[in-house]
């Protein structure tokens, strides 16, 4: 039963990974007999071939930090509702992605957020646009010898458009970036 469920899980996760900028990634679930214990008489291990021609290795050894975040996102999307988790934190889920793949990551995070609290640290506007709540972490430049301090600011409306513009173009006052930021927000709301 675990082998059959593992094969179904691997296929579903691979389908998700294809849209998360890992089109050739193959996840496999290895089930081998083990000494009987509280978790059963099998040892289960997730293995990953990150790209075509890559050897299959345990996920924790085969995946980079960004890939690991995307694999976890794909697993959580596939398993959503099976065993609800109240809060997810994703850091570097945007590593190595951009454009359409980043928008797909944002879309999946938003879907996951329908059933759980999802906290994402991102530098990509394509992902940030999907957030229900956008927070900006600002570091204050200290006086010489002073301690660096940080503040968290909640952004909405025009302030959010300005921050997305800054994320897009490196400048908050670009009319083109502002128009693109507004478009990102409209598309994310669909």
C-alpha angles and dihedrals in degrees: 000000000000092000092051092046090046092054091050091048092049092052093048093047092048089054090053092046091055089066092043095066093269099100097157098039116125121197119195130186113219116201118187130170115264139172108296113258143145091299095049134261098299136083112217124200131177113222129190137203096192096198141001110299094015116130117249109253137163108287094241090058100037102046130074118222093266093044091049090053091050092047090051090048091050091048092049093048091050093045097040109138095014094091110358118221115199099214136022126190118198120188120179092004084141096055110130097004135100141152115016094001090055090051089051090051089051092048092052092046089052090050091051090049090063090075103025143023108269122195116190130184106204142157094195120097090205088066098036091055090067094058121114087209125026118204124187121206110210125190117210115225104238128223112253107293094009126122119260111246131197132207132192118222125190111225129204138151114359093359090058092049090050092051093047088049090053090049090050101044107012089246130078097208100062112119091206093050091046091052090049091048090053090049091051090053093048093050092046090053093057 
